Amino acid sequence: GQNYSDNDVLLPFLKLILARGFDANGTNQGMSALYMALYKGHLECAVALVRAGASITDVICKETNTTVIKMAELNYPKLNLPKRLREAAVVAQNLGYSNKRRDLLRHDYVKGAKKLAERARINAETMLTKGSYKEAAGLLEEALSYNSINQSFTMSIESACMINLSACQLQCNQTKLAEKTARDTLKKFPNYTGAMIALGKAIAHPSRGETSAELWNEVENLVNAAAAAVIPAESREMMISNIKYLQSEVASSRKTKSPAIQAAEIAIKEYHAFNLKKAAVAIDLTLRPELEHPNPLPMRSLKGNINFDLGADILMFPERKMEEKNNNDCDCDSDDAILDTVNQGTIQDWNIAEEKIKIALVEFEYCLDNSDNSNNNGGMPSFLQEWNVALSLVALGRIEEGSKNALSSIQIRQEIDRAHLNGSTDQKKIFSNVTFDIKLIDALLHAVKISKIFLQQRALKRMESLLRTALRASTISEEMDLEKYSVSNLVDVVTQVVSLEIIEQSWADDVLECFETNCNDDDANMRAIIVKVLYEAIGETNKVQNAVHKLRADAASLIMETVLSAHQNRKENDVHKTFIGAMINEALEWDAKVKIPSDLQRFHQKISTGCHHCGRANPSKKCHCGVAYCSKQCQIDSWKEHKQICSHRNAQKKKKKKGKKKRNN
């Protein structure tokens, strides 16, 4: 009596057939499985399909040019689905081509699952080395899923994968998932010390919220059991450090907490629950001088994060100054209609948002001046504080200042990556608690978007001020210098500002609608004012874009320096090769035109999943060397460049040379 229309009721069956080689990009009557999953609301099924290689960039409606990811953004914006689909796509890309995975499983699903499990595990290790915990978590889940088919992992590898998965989930503030994974690990491996520590850390994590006395007793029992267990020599130092940390947490839970500590716990809880206004109130209470918080530096860093996110939230989900105008009540020939239209583009509290980000900048600068990279005081290392300073400066439009801080932070991050790769014990100690759960380029682009919104709001404010001045004055002031701004340029300049994302298309349409009819001299002057301000906004936006372009190019160059250093000191193992490939991909995300030496192309191609020529996702054709293309034409167009580095072609040439030598002898 199962109702198959219930959401995700078919998920177990879907996972089963995907493990047997079901084509994630398969279609029925022109509709893909992913489209049907989204259309019917089977969201977990949609995520599973994307992890198995279903494309999120394919167009599902040619008339509106709607892609799968756009459909998710339109229909499920509040369920975090677009973000989850993108993360699932990253996992799929790291596992390889969809068709290759499908064919491996169809030919011999046991051997295919073994290969995929090992590939996912190796790529997860690479992501852990880079501190990319979200990507690592997805890959570890896939590795364990494929391993469940034939149990190819040894007990030590499987338990390590499960513990690493719990740790990644904890770093991404998925506390309940981390706890469940740790409990599953302890159930399967009851004497494993790592599982005891992992479960204790999941229960004691601040983002979990209020922890009951019963759970603290469980943590204490876990710690005592771990301390009494025999710990292998290679992991003894790390285990002892974790045991001491949990013992201190248990001890502090027994003490009566001061008002400052209580307020701090509320701030952390509300921040992780995205209740930013409540978190802001709690963190301000925490940092009151009279409460004397014992460790204020990390709290000031948290205050910076809360205020930055609160400012961004005001801008991204705004309340407009005026409700949408009623077209029946609007007289488009009136001066008031023009002012009303300008006001409709204005965000009500944009100036408050700016103040919030300025507060964030002050807090981050204080933390940067008072922290170092030792991470001994419980706060973020200084290079992370410097990155936060950079994002705040960029968001406020101070791009050149922000670029200096950003490049300095990225350079130190590259040193960390090299240290992790080379196994530097000292560096691992220093940065053991550092998390990178968001791509740097994504964080930067978010800050740039904020800066554009501020630029837009300043332009609208100036426009409104000039328009009101023009309405009050009998003649236009010569200081406005409107003669050189031709009123006939209104359509062109509005088109430009829309393409630069300075203003929204709906606002532009409303402005043009107000000037559709023939107008008098006063209206012509008002047009010229709008053109003047928008031209100024275009100039400011171009400056921002040029500065960001330079920053991206410089960041890509820094990353490539790390790649070249790692390549020179490389170790011949899969983790090292995948690390180099991942770093090259990261450099290309920053700047698609960054120069990649020909001898490093193979590392990039090994893990790249787009068409080698045009970048299209899920390519269906391959060269004999493994490089993928979306069509025969792309392969032909790319051959002139690719033949210089094609490993299959070079191997064939060597065989021919050897054959000639044998015949000559």
N, C-alpha and C positions, 0 to 999 in steps of 0.2 A: 504493500500500500504506500510506497514511496512517491512523493510528489516531486517529479523531476524539474518542475519550474522553480522550486525553492532555490534561493541564492547559493551557489557553490556546492550544491548537493552532489554534483558529478566530479568534484575536485579529486577524490581518491582515484576514480576511474581514469580521469585525465592524466594524472601523474603516472599511472600504470602504463597507459598506452604511449606516453611520451618516453618512458624508460625503455619501451620496446621499439622505438624508432618512428613513432607517429610524426608526420611532417607538421611542424608548428606553423608553417606558412601555407598549409594546404587550404584549398578553397572548395566551396560547394555552391554551384549556381552563381558563381561570381562573387560570393561573400566569403571572407576569410573567417577562420575559427576565432581569431582575436576580435574581429568586428562583432561577431555574434555574441561573444562573451560580454563585451562592453554594452552592447545593445540590450541584452537581457539582464544586465546587472550582476553577472557572475564575476566579481572583481578579482577574487583570489585566483580564479581560473585564468583571467587575463594576465595576471602577474606570472603565473606558472608558464603560460605560453610564451611570454616575452623572454623569460629565463631560458626557455628551450630554443630561442632563436627567432621568434616571430618579430617582424619588423614593426617599429613604432612610427616610422617615417613614410610608410606606404600611403598613397592617396586612396581613401575609401569612397570619396564622392568627387567625381571629376568636375561637376558643375560648380561647386563651391571651393574646390581644391582643399577639402578637409582631410587631414591626416589622422591617424589613430591617436597620436598624442594630443592633437588639437581637440578631438572628440572628447578625450578624457578631461581636458582642461575646461571644456564648455559644460559637460554634464556632471562632473564629479570634482569641482574645485575645492570643496570643503573636506573631502575625504582623503586628501594627500595622495590621491591616486597618480596624478602626473609625475610626481617626484618618485613614487615607488616604481612606476614603469621605467623611468629613466635609469634608476639604480639597477633594475632587473636587466635592462639592455646592456649595461656595463658588464654585468656578470656574464651574459651571453657572449659578449665580444671577447672577454678574456678566455672563454672556453673554446673559441674557434668558430668556424663557419657552420651555419645551421645545416647545410646539406651534408657536410662531412660528418657531423655528429649523428645525423639521421642515418646515414649509410653505415657508420660504425655499429650502431645498435641493431640495424636490420640484418646485417650480415651475420653477426654473432653477438647477441646482446650482452652475454656474460663477459666476453673479452672486450667488447666495446665499452661496457660500463667500467671495467677495470682501467682502461686507458683514460677515460674521461674523469674518473675519480682521481687518478694520479695527476692528471693535468690541472684539475681544479685545485688540488692540494698545493702543487708547486706555485701556481699563480697566486694563491692565497698567501703563501709565504712571502712572495714578492710584495704584495700589497701591505702585509704586516711590516715588512722592512721599511716601506715608504710611509707607514703610519696612516694608510688609507683604510680605516676600519670598516666603513660601510661596505666597500667593495670586497674586502677580505671576508666579512661575515657572509655575504651572498655566495662567494666561491666555496667557503667551508660548508655551507648548507648543501650546495650541489655535490661537493666531494662526498659528504656523508650519505647523501641520498643515493648516489651511484654505487657507493661502497656497500650499501644495504642489499644490493642485488646479489653480490657474490662474496662479500666479506673478504676482499683482497688485502685490506690493510691489516698490519699486525696490531696487536692489542695496544702497544705503546703509541703507534701512529694514530690509531682511532681515538684513543683517550686524549692525546695531545690536540687533535682536531676539535674535539668537543669542548675542551677547556679553552682553546683559543677562540672558538665561536662564542662562548659565554663572555669572555673578556671583551671581544669586539662589540657584542650587544650592550655590554655595560658602558663602554666608551661612547656609544651612540645614545645613551640614556634610555635604552630599552630594558629597564630593570627587571620587569616581570619575565620577559623572555630569557634574560640572562640567568635569572633564578631557576626557571624551568629547565634550561639546558644543563645547568650545574647539577640540579637534582637528578636529571636523567643520567648524567655521567656517573654520579655517586651510586646510583642504583645499579648501573651496569658494572662499575668498577668500585666496589665498596671499600677497598683498602687503599685507594689512590689518594695520596696526600694532596695532589693538585686539585682534585675535585672538592675536597673539604675546604681548601682555601678559597676556591672559586665561589662556592655556595656562601661562605661567610662574607666575602666581599660584596656579593649581590644583595644579601640581606642588609648589610650595613651601609650600602651606598646612599648618599644624601638625597638623590633624586627619587628614591623610593617613597619618601614621605615619612610619616610617623611610624616608628617600629615598636611593636608591642614588647613587653617584658618577656613574654614567652619566646619570641623570636630571638631576643638578645641572649636568652638562656641557650637556645640552639646554637647561636654563633659561638658562645663560650665553650660548649661541648665539642664543637667542630675544631676549635683552636686547640683545645687540650688533646684531642685525638691526633691532630696533625703534629703537635709538638712531641708527642710520645712515639710517633712513627719513625721508621728508618727512612732517612731522606738521602737520595743519591747525591754523590759528591758534586756532580756537575751543576745541580740546581739548588744545592744547600743554601748558598748565600741569599739567593732570591727568595726561597721559601721562608727562611728565618726572618728576613725583612718583612714579608707579608704577615707572618705570625705575630711579630711585634706590633705591626700596625693594627691588626684586629684586636689584640689584647688591649691596646690603648683605647680603641673605640668602645670595647666592652666596658672598660673602667670608667670612661667618660659618661657612658649611658647610665651608670649607677649614681653619678653625682647629680646634685640639684643644679639645674642649668640657670645661668644668669639671664636677665632680661635681654641682654645683647645677643647671647647665643640663641635664645628662643626666637627672637626677631629674625636672626640670620637664617635659621632653619625654615621659617615661614617664607622668607624671601626666595630661598633656593627652591622650595617646593612650588611656589606660585610661578616662578620663572620657568621651571621645567614643564609646568602645566600651561604655559603661554598666557597666564593671567598677568599681563605686564603692569597694569595699573596697580594691582594689589602688591605685586613684587616691588614696585617703585616705592610705595608707602613703607613697606617692611624694611627695605634696605636703608632708607633715610633714617628710620628709627634705630636700626642696627648701629649706624655710624654716628649717632649722637655722642658728643664728647663725654657727657656725664655718665653714659652707660659703660664706657671704657671696654670696648671689645678687645679680647686678648690678642687677636691677630687681624688688624684692620686692612692690611694690604690686599689680600684676596677679596675682601668685601668691597673695597673700592674698585677693584677690577670688575666684580659682578655688577656694581652700580653703573659702571661704564657700559657693560653689555646690555643691561636692562634699558638704560636711557637711549642707547643707539637703536635697539630693536623697537622701542616705543615710538621714537621719532619716525623710523621707517614705516611702522604700522599705520601711523596717522596719514602718511603720504600715500601708501599703497591701497588703503581702504578708506578713502576720504569722505567727509561730509561736505557737500558743496554749499556755497554761500546761499544759493537760491534753489528752489525746487525747479524741476524741468518746466520750461515755459509752456503755457497752453497756446498753441498756434492760433486758436480761434480768438483769443483775447489779445494777441500781440499785434501792434501796429508797426510793421517793419519799416515804415517811412519816418518814424519818430526818433528823436535823439535818445529818448529814454530806452528804446528798444536796443540801440547799439550798446549803451552802457549795461543794460541787463544781460546782453549776450556776453560781454566781456566778463561780467561778474560770475556767469555760469561756469566759466573755466577756472574760477578761483577756489582753492581748497580752504575751508573755513579756518583751520588751525595750523596752516603751514608755518607760520612764524613760531608757534609753540614747538612744532617738530624740529625746527632749526635750533631752538634753544636746547632741546633735549640732546641733540647730537653735539652741540657745543659743550654741554655738561659731560657727555661721554668722552670727548676729546680731552678735557681737563683731567678727568679721572685716569684715562689711559696714559697721559703724559706723566702724571704723578707716579703711577705704577712703574713706568719705564725708568724714571729717574731713581727709583728706590728698589729696583730688583736687579738680579743678575741671572745668568744662565744656569745657576746651580740648582734652582728649584727647591731649595732647602727650607724656605719660609712658608711653604704651602701655597704660594701664589704662582702665577704663570711665569715661565722663563722670560727674560727681557726681550728675546727676539719675537715672541708672540705678542707681547705688549706693543712692540714697535709696529707689528703688522696691524694691530688694532688702531694705533695712532694713524697709520697710513690710510686705512679705510675711512676713518673719521674725517681726515683732511680732504680726501677725494670727494666724499659725500658733500662736504661744505664748499666744493668748487676750487679748493686750493690744490690743484692737481700736481703742479711741479714740486711743491713741498712734500706732498704725499708720496710721489714717485721715489724720492730719495729714501724715505723710510721703508717703502715697500721693497726696493731692491736690496737694501741692507738686510732686511728680514729674510728675503728669499735666499740670499747668499749664505746666511748661517744655516738655513734649512738644508741647503745642498751639502754643507759640511756634515750635518747630522746624517743625511742619507748615505754619504760615503763612509761615515763611522759605523753605521749599522751594517752596511754591506761588508766592511772589512773586519767586523767583529770586535771593534774597540771596546773593551770592558768599561773603561772610564766613561766614555761617551754614553754607553748604554745605561750606566747608572744615572748619569745626569738627566737624560731625557726619557727615562722609563715611564714617566707619567704624562708625557706630552701626547696630545691627541690631534689628529688631522682628519676630522670627520666631514670636512667640506673642501671642495676643490678651491684652490687659491683664485683661479681665474673666475669662478662663479661668484666668490665673495667680492672680487674687484668689480665685476660687471654690475652687481647689486648696488655697490656704492656709487658707480657712475650713473646708474639709473636715478638714484636719489638726487645726485647733483643736477641732473637734467630737470627733475621736477622743481627743484629750488630755482633754477634758472628760468623755467617757465613761469613760476609764480611771481618772481621779481619783474619779469617782462609784463605780465598782466597788471601788476600793481602800478607800474610806470605808465602803462597804456591808460588805465583808468584815471590816473592823476592828470595826464595831459588832456584827455578828453573832457574832464570836468573843467579844467582851466580854459579850454577852447569854448565851452558852452557859456561860461561866465563872462568871458571877454567879448567886447564888441568886434574886435579885430584880432587876428592871430598874431601872437608875439613873434618878432623877427628872430628871437633866440631859438625858436623851434626849428628854423631853417627847413621849412617844408617844401620849398620850391623844387629841390632836386629829387624829391620822392614823387614820382609820377603816379597818379591815382590809377592809371591803367595797369600798373604792376601788381595790383592787389591779388589777382588770381595766381600769378606766378609765385609771389612770395609766400602766399598761404600754402601752395603746393609744396614748396621747399621746406617749410617748417613742419608740415605733416610728415614728409619723408625723413626728416631728421629726428622725428619723435619729440619735437618741442611742444606741440599741441596735438590734441586728439582730433580725429577726422570729424566727429560730430560737432565739435566747437567750430571748426573751420567752415563746415556747411552752414551753420547758423550765422556766422559773420558774413559770408557771401550772400546769403538769403536777404540780409538786411539792406544790402546795396544793389539788389537786382534791378530796381526801377531807376529811372533817370533822377538824379538828385541835384539839389541846389549847391551853392558855393560852400555853405557851412558843412554839408555832408561830404563834399569833395575834400575839404580840409580834414575832416575826421578820418576819411579813408587814408589820407597821406600820413596822419599820425600813426594809424595802425601799421601801415607799410614801414614807416621809420622805425618803430619799436621792434617789429618783427625782423627787419634787416639787422638791427643791433643784436637781437637774440641769435640770429644765424651766425654772426661773427663770433659771439661768445661760445656757441656750441662747437663751431669748427676748431676753436682753440682747445676746448676740452678733448675733442676727438683726436686731434693731432698729438696732444700730450699723452693720452691713453695709448695711442698707437706706438709712440716711442717707448713708453713703459713696457708694453707687451713685447716689443722687439728686444729690449734690453734684458727682460726676464728670460726670454727664450735663449738668448746668448749665454746667460749665466747657467741655465740648466744644461745646455750643450757642453759647457766646460766640465760639468760634473760627469756627463756621459763619456767624454774623451778621457778623463782621468780614470774612470771606472774601467773603460775598455783597455787602457794601457796596463792596468794592474789586475786584469780579469782572472777569474778562476773558471776553469772549464766545467761548469755545472749549469743545470737548467735554471736554477734560481737567479744566478748572475746574468744569464742571457736574457731572461724575461725581465729582470730589473732594468737592464739597458734599453730593451724595447719599450718598456713602460715609460721610462724617462724621456725617450725620444718622442713618444706620443704626447707626453705632457708639454714638451717644448713646442710641438706643432699646435697644440691647443692655444698656447700663448701667441704664437706667430706662425701661420701656415707657410710663410716664405723662408723660415729659418733654414740655413744650409746644413744638410746632413751629408757627411763624408760617404763616399761610395762604399767603403768597406764596412760601414755601419748600417747600410740599407737593409741587410738581411735580418738584423735584429728587430728593426721596425716592422718589416714585412711579416715576420714570424707571428706577431700578435695583432697586427692590424687587420680589421675585419671589413673595411670598406673597399670599394673598387680602387685599385691602385692608381687609376687614371683620373676618375672623376669624383671618387669618394662616396659614391652611392652605397647605402647600407645593404647587407645581405647579398653580396655578389654571387652569381650562380656558376660562373666559369672560372677555370684556373689554368695557369701556365704549369708546365711539368715541374717547375721548381717550387710551386705552392703559392705563388702570388696570384691574388684573385682579381677578377674583372666582372663587371656587370653585363658586358656584351662583347661580341667578337670585334665590333668596331673599336671599342675602347682598348682592347688588347692590341689591335693593329696600330692605333694612334700612339700607344705607349711604347711600342717595340723599339723604336730608335734609341730611346733612353734606357729602356729596361735590358736590352740585349748586352749592354756593357757589364751588367752585374748579375745576369741570370745564371744561377749555379748549375742548372741543367745543361744550358748551352755550353758553359765552360767545361763541364765534365765530358760532354760529347766531343768537344774539340781536343781534349787531352787524350781520349780514347783513339781518335783518328790519328793523332801524332804518334802514339805508341804503335798503332798498326802499321803506319808507314815505315817506322824505324825497323820493325821486325821483318817487313817485306824487303827492305833495302839490305838488311843483314843476310 
